[in-house]
Amino acid sequence: MQSLLISSTKKSSGKTIVTIGLSGLATKLGYSVQTFKKGPDFIDPSWLSYVSKRPCFNLDFNTMSPDEISSTYQLRVNGSDIGLIEGTKGLYDGISTDGRDSNAELAKLLRTEVLLVIDCKGITRGIAPLLQGYKKFDSKIKLNQVLLNHVSTSRHEAKLLSAIRQYTDFKVLGAIPPINNLIDERHLGLIPSFQDHNKNSNSKLIISTMKDNVDYKKIYPKKIKKQQEIKERKIILNGTKNLTIGVAIDSAFGFYYPDDLEKIIKYGHKIKKVNLIKDRELPALDGLFIGGGFPETQAGELSKNISMKKSVKSAIENHLPVYAECGGLMYLANNLKFNRKISKMCNVFDIDIIMNTKPIGRGYTILDSLEHPWGIKKKNIHAHEFHYSSVVNRKKRYKYAFDIKRGYGINGKKDGLIYKNTIASFSHLRSCNSFDWIKYFIKHIKRVNGKANI
């Protein structure tokens, strides 16, 4: 099995496009590709899942121990021809200054080779000392391959190749010309695949770009495993009839960790998809999970679905256990203001949401539980947030589920508004060995529904 971590020297160097292209091309050629994303991202994994036809899994030092990362990787990559990991920012970057949570550390932990994507805008001979430095900085990393991005002309390419060959032993796997607007961006980064109406044509262009400009035969294994059937592997949205938990999945909401949803099924329960834009009302549910996404871009459609908003509000008033993250919190507010337009939401929490021009909360959060409705009594819960939205015009006093030790949350001090059996926060939780929030949520749902002994 071929394993490769795709990294770079800095953010916005093109590693996401490269990973999407190599994953999609390998899948198109008949390989079984398992993709991973370092860190807590949702958007890049949505594209990697789309082109590889199977869920992309996150490997995150913030929420997972090294042993858990290693075991998760081995479990998910087992049976695949290729394992591709998209890094984040630069190869040696991370939160810790000693590098223990860097892309390089992940490559060493998983014993995988590294493909370094270099943004070549404005550089020629200077690429040689750059590569020399990256290789010498940590000799334990398997770093011998480079992919040149944003190579403007054949003359530019020739200068780069000459410097690399003369001063380094790196293998150059290709030179990619500048191609603009392969995937549109907005305030949180790339548009996720579930919101890109041109995702089919865009992914085809990315794949063809990789095929034409990258020596992919040096990356992919020579043989495809004969026993491997290449089929789209989706999360199976069914299970036993113990509990039925709704999950909002539509063009507004789609930020979920696939292994979190799998855990609900693993624990013997059923997931029911809910489309808050198109469905008229909630189906019969024991609990509801409204994840993150871009409700602001779909605010008009969400607002028009009056019957669904009434159904959600009525269910919450009747004590349905609901957990809402970021976009879900926004949906449960009174009003959502975006681009000078105000859209009416569910009126569950007596607050308004406004979209700002700069991030309000961005990065990892550390939480201490307060009087949590799920019975959580834990400190130093690691999560993350990324939101331009903020809470304003709060007309009622609410209890909070969490103290913020790091991050911003709702007001810089607290996160997790509580109303009846509903919690709504800006932090995104991850169900891992250190904190299995799915188990807490399920136990809470059982208590509320009188099924605690099931």
C-alpha positions in Angstrom: 0.0 0.0 0.0 1.4 3.4 -1.0 1.2 6.1 1.7 1.9 9.8 1.1 1.5 13.0 3.1 1.1 16.1 0.9 2.5 19.2 2.6 4.1 22.5 1.7 6.2 25.3 3.1 3.2 27.5 4.0 -0.5 27.8 3.6 -2.2 28.6 0.2 0.6 26.8 -1.7 -1.8 24.5 -3.6 -1.7 21.3 -1.5 -5.5 21.1 -1.3 -5.9 21.2 -5.1 -3.0 18.7 -5.5 -4.5 16.3 -3.0 -8.0 16.6 -4.6 -6.5 16.0 -8.0 -4.3 13.1 -7.1 -7.1 11.4 -5.1 -9.6 11.9 -7.9 -7.2 10.7 -10.6 -6.2 7.6 -8.7 -9.9 6.8 -8.1 -10.6 7.3 -11.8 -7.8 5.0 -12.7 -9.3 2.2 -10.6 -7.3 2.5 -7.4 -8.9 2.3 -4.0 -8.0 5.6 -2.3 -8.4 6.4 1.4 -8.0 10.1 2.2 -7.2 11.9 5.4 -6.9 15.5 6.5 -4.6 16.7 9.3 -6.4 18.9 11.8 -10.1 19.8 12.4 -11.1 20.8 8.9 -14.5 20.0 7.3 -14.3 21.8 3.9 -11.3 20.1 2.4 -12.5 16.6 3.5 -15.8 17.2 1.8 -13.9 17.5 -1.6 -11.6 14.6 -0.8 -14.7 12.4 0.0 -16.4 13.5 -3.2 -13.5 12.6 -5.5 -12.4 9.4 -3.8 -16.0 8.2 -3.3 -15.4 7.3 0.4 -15.3 9.3 3.6 -12.2 11.3 4.4 -11.1 11.1 8.1 -9.4 13.7 10.2 -6.1 13.1 12.1 -5.8 15.7 14.8 -3.1 15.9 17.5 -5.4 18.4 19.4 -8.1 15.9 20.1 -6.4 12.5 19.5 -3.4 10.9 21.1 -0.6 9.7 18.8 -1.7 6.1 19.5 -5.2 6.9 18.5 -4.1 8.7 15.3 -1.9 5.7 14.4 -4.7 3.2 15.0 -7.3 5.3 13.2 -5.0 5.6 10.2 -4.3 1.9 10.1 -7.9 0.9 10.5 -9.2 3.2 7.8 -6.4 2.7 5.2 -6.6 -1.1 5.6 -7.5 -2.7 2.2 -6.8 0.4 0.2 -4.2 0.8 -2.6 -3.3 4.3 -1.6 -3.5 6.4 1.5 -3.3 10.2 0.9 -3.0 12.6 3.8 -3.5 16.4 3.2 -1.4 18.4 5.7 -2.2 21.8 7.0 -0.1 25.0 6.6 3.7 24.2 6.3 5.4 20.9 6.9 7.0 22.0 10.2 4.1 24.2 11.4 1.8 23.5 14.3 0.5 25.0 17.6 3.5 23.7 19.6 6.9 25.4 19.0 8.7 22.0 19.5 6.8 20.6 16.5 5.1 17.7 18.3 1.8 18.4 16.5 3.3 19.3 13.1 2.8 17.7 9.7 6.4 16.4 9.9 5.5 14.7 13.2 2.5 13.1 11.7 4.6 11.8 8.8 7.1 10.2 11.2 4.3 8.7 13.4 2.7 7.1 10.4 6.0 6.3 8.6 4.8 7.8 5.4 6.7 9.6 2.7 6.2 13.3 2.1 5.4 15.2 -1.1 6.3 18.8 -0.8 4.2 21.2 -2.9 6.1 24.5 -3.5 4.5 27.7 -4.5 7.0 28.9 -7.1 5.7 32.4 -7.7 8.6 34.8 -7.7 11.3 32.1 -7.0 13.9 30.4 -9.2 17.4 29.4 -7.9 16.3 30.2 -4.4 14.3 27.0 -4.4 17.5 25.0 -3.9 18.4 26.3 -0.4 14.8 26.2 0.6 14.6 22.4 -0.2 18.0 21.8 1.4 16.9 23.5 4.6 13.6 21.6 4.8 15.4 18.3 4.3 18.2 19.0 6.8 15.9 20.4 9.5 14.7 16.8 10.4 16.6 14.0 8.8 14.1 11.4 10.1 11.4 12.5 7.6 11.1 10.7 4.3 11.4 13.9 2.2 12.7 13.3 -1.3 9.9 14.5 -3.6 8.7 17.9 -4.7 5.9 19.2 -6.8 6.3 22.6 -8.3 3.1 24.8 -8.4 2.4 28.1 -10.0 5.1 27.7 -12.6 4.4 30.5 -15.0 6.4 29.6 -18.2 8.6 26.8 -19.6 11.6 29.1 -19.0 10.6 29.5 -15.3 10.3 25.7 -15.1 13.8 25.2 -16.6 15.4 27.5 -14.1 13.7 25.7 -11.2 14.7 22.3 -12.5 18.3 23.3 -13.1 18.7 24.6 -9.5 17.0 21.6 -8.0 19.1 19.1 -9.9 22.4 20.9 -9.4 22.1 21.5 -5.6 19.7 18.8 -4.3 18.7 15.2 -4.7 15.0 15.9 -4.8 12.8 14.1 -7.4 10.6 16.6 -9.2 7.2 15.0 -9.9 5.8 17.8 -12.0 5.3 21.5 -12.7 1.7 22.9 -12.5 0.9 26.1 -14.3 -1.2 28.9 -12.7 -4.8 28.0 -12.9 -7.2 30.4 -11.3 -10.6 29.8 -9.8 -10.5 26.0 -9.8 -12.7 26.1 -6.7 -14.3 29.3 -5.5 -13.5 30.6 -2.0 -15.5 32.5 0.6 -14.9 33.7 4.2 -14.2 30.2 5.7 -12.0 29.1 2.8 -13.0 26.9 -0.2 -16.7 26.4 -0.9 -17.5 22.8 0.4 -18.4 20.3 -2.2 -22.0 20.1 -0.9 -22.5 23.7 -1.9 -20.6 23.8 -5.2 -23.1 23.4 -8.1 -20.1 23.0 -10.4 -18.3 20.4 -8.3 -18.4 17.8 -11.1 -16.8 20.0 -13.7 -14.5 21.6 -11.2 -13.2 18.3 -10.0 -12.7 17.0 -13.6 -10.6 20.1 -14.4 -8.5 19.5 -11.3 -8.0 15.9 -12.1 -7.1 16.6 -15.7 -4.6 19.2 -14.6 -2.9 16.7 -12.4 -2.9 14.1 -15.2 -1.3 16.5 -17.7 1.3 18.0 -15.4 2.3 15.4 -12.8 4.2 12.2 -13.1 1.6 10.3 -11.2 2.9 6.9 -12.1 5.8 7.5 -9.6 3.2 8.2 -6.9 0.7 5.4 -7.4 1.5 1.7 -6.9 2.1 -0.4 -10.0 -0.6 -2.9 -9.3 -4.2 -2.5 -8.1 -5.4 -5.0 -5.6 -7.6 -7.5 -7.5 -9.9 -8.1 -4.6 -10.7 -4.5 -4.1 -14.0 -3.4 -5.6 -14.1 0.3 -6.3 -17.5 1.5 -5.1 -18.7 4.6 -3.5 -18.5 3.9 0.3 -21.0 6.1 2.1 -21.9 6.1 5.8 -24.8 3.7 6.2 -27.6 5.8 7.6 -29.4 3.0 9.4 -29.1 0.8 12.4 -31.3 -0.7 15.1 -34.5 0.9 16.2 -33.2 1.7 19.6 -33.1 5.5 19.1 -33.6 7.6 16.0 -31.3 10.6 15.9 -31.9 13.3 13.2 -28.9 14.8 11.5 -29.3 18.0 9.5 -27.7 17.3 6.1 -28.5 19.7 3.2 -26.9 22.7 1.3 -26.8 24.7 4.6 -25.5 22.1 7.0 -22.8 19.6 6.3 -19.9 19.9 8.8 -19.7 16.5 10.5 -16.9 14.1 11.3 -17.9 10.9 9.5 -16.5 8.7 12.4 -18.7 10.7 14.8 -21.8 9.7 12.8 -20.5 6.2 12.5 -20.3 6.0 16.3 -24.1 6.7 16.6 -24.7 3.6 14.4 -21.9 1.6 16.2 -23.8 2.2 19.5 -26.9 0.6 17.9 -28.9 3.6 16.9 -30.4 5.0 13.7 -29.5 8.2 11.9 -32.3 10.0 10.0 -31.3 12.7 7.5 -33.2 15.9 7.9 -33.2 18.6 5.2 -34.0 21.9 7.0 -34.5 23.6 3.6 -36.8 21.2 1.8 -38.5 19.0 4.4 -41.8 20.4 5.7 -41.3 19.2 9.2 -39.2 17.0 11.5 -39.8 13.3 11.3 -40.4 11.3 14.5 -37.1 11.7 16.4 -35.6 10.9 19.8 -32.8 13.5 19.3 -31.5 16.0 16.8 -28.0 17.1 15.8 -27.6 20.3 13.7 -24.0 20.7 12.7 -22.1 23.5 11.2 -22.1 24.8 7.6 -23.1 27.9 5.8 -26.6 28.8 6.9 -25.8 32.5 6.1 -25.6 31.7 2.4 -28.8 29.7 2.5 -30.6 32.0 5.0 -33.3 33.0 2.5 -34.3 29.4 1.8 -34.1 28.5 5.5 -36.2 31.4 6.4 -38.9 30.6 3.8 -39.4 27.1 5.2 -41.8 28.4 7.9 -43.3 24.9 8.6 -39.9 23.4 9.4 -38.9 26.3 11.7 -42.1 25.9 13.6 -41.6 22.1 13.8 -38.1 22.6 15.2 -39.2 25.2 17.7 -42.2 23.1 18.8 -40.0 20.0 19.2 -37.5 21.9 21.4 -40.3 23.4 23.5 -41.5 19.9 24.0 -38.1 18.9 25.3 -36.5 17.1 22.3 -32.8 16.7 23.0 -31.0 18.9 20.5 -27.3 19.6 20.0 -26.4 22.5 17.6 -22.9 23.5 16.6 -22.0 26.9 15.1 -24.3 27.0 12.0 -26.8 25.1 14.1 -26.6 27.8 16.8 -27.3 30.4 14.1 -30.3 28.6 12.9 -31.9 28.5 16.4 -31.6 32.3 16.8 -34.2 34.9 16.2 -32.6 36.6 13.2 -29.5 36.2 11.0 -28.0 39.3 9.4 -25.7 38.7 6.4 -24.8 41.2 3.6 -27.3 43.7 5.0 -30.2 41.2 4.7 -32.0 40.0 7.8 -33.5 36.5 7.7 -35.8 35.1 10.4 -34.7 31.9 11.9 -36.3 29.6 14.5 -36.7 31.9 17.5 -35.6 29.2 20.0 -32.9 31.4 21.6 -33.8 35.1 22.1 -30.7 36.3 20.3 -29.7 37.6 16.9 -26.7 36.6 14.8 -24.6 39.0 12.7 -21.9 38.1 10.2 -18.7 40.1 10.6 -16.0 40.8 8.1 -13.3 39.2 10.2 -13.2 35.9 12.2 -14.6 36.2 15.7 -13.4 32.8 16.8 -10.7 30.8 14.9 -8.6 27.9 16.0 -8.5 25.4 18.8 -10.7 25.8 21.9 -10.3 24.3 25.4 -13.5 23.9 27.4 -14.4 23.2 31.0 -17.9 21.8 31.5 -20.3 23.7 33.8 -23.7 22.4 34.9 -24.0 20.4 31.6 -27.4 18.9 30.8 -25.6 15.7 29.6 -24.0 15.1 32.9 -20.5 15.9 31.7 -18.1 16.7 34.5 -14.8 17.2 32.7 -12.1 19.9 32.3 -9.8 20.6 29.4 -12.1 19.4 26.6 -10.3 20.0 23.3 -12.4 21.3 20.4 -12.2 23.9 17.7 -14.1 26.9 16.3 -14.1 29.0 13.1 -16.8 31.6 12.8 -17.3 35.1 11.5 -20.7 35.2 13.3 -21.4 36.6 16.7 -24.3 36.8 19.1 -26.0 40.2 19.6 -29.2 41.5 21.1 -29.4 38.8 23.8 -32.7 39.5 25.6 -32.7 36.6 28.0 -30.2 35.2 30.5 -29.2 31.6 29.6 -27.0 29.1 31.4 -23.9 28.0 29.6 -22.6 24.4 29.1 -18.9 25.4 29.0 -16.3 27.8 30.4 -13.8 28.9 27.7 -10.2 28.4 28.7 -8.9 29.0 25.2 -10.8 30.5 22.3 -13.8 32.8 22.0 -17.0 30.8 22.0 -20.1 33.0 22.4 -18.6 35.9 24.4 -15.0 35.1 25.0 -15.8 33.5 28.4 -18.6 31.0 27.8 -19.9 28.7 25.2 -22.9 26.4 24.8 -26.2 28.2 25.4 -28.7 26.0 27.2 -32.5 26.0 26.8 -34.5 23.1 28.0 -32.8 20.0 26.5 -31.0 22.0 23.8 -27.4 23.1 23.7 -26.1 25.4 21.0 -22.4 26.4 20.8 -19.8 27.7 18.5 -17.2 25.0 19.4 -17.1 21.8 17.3 -16.7 18.7 19.4 -14.9 15.6 18.2 -15.7 12.2 19.6 -12.4 10.6 20.5 -10.9 8.4 23.3 -10.3 11.4 25.5 -13.9 12.7 25.2 -16.6 10.6 23.7 -19.3 13.2 23.4 -21.5 11.0 21.3 -21.9 8.6 24.2 -22.9 11.5 26.5 -25.4 12.8 24.0 -27.0 9.3 23.6 -27.2 8.8 27.3 -28.9 12.1 27.7 -31.4 11.3 24.9 -32.2 8.0 26.7 -32.8 9.7 30.0 -35.1 12.3 28.4 -37.0 9.6 26.5 -37.3 7.3 29.5 -35.1 4.7 27.9 -32.1 4.9 30.2 -32.1 1.2 30.9 -32.1 0.2 27.2 
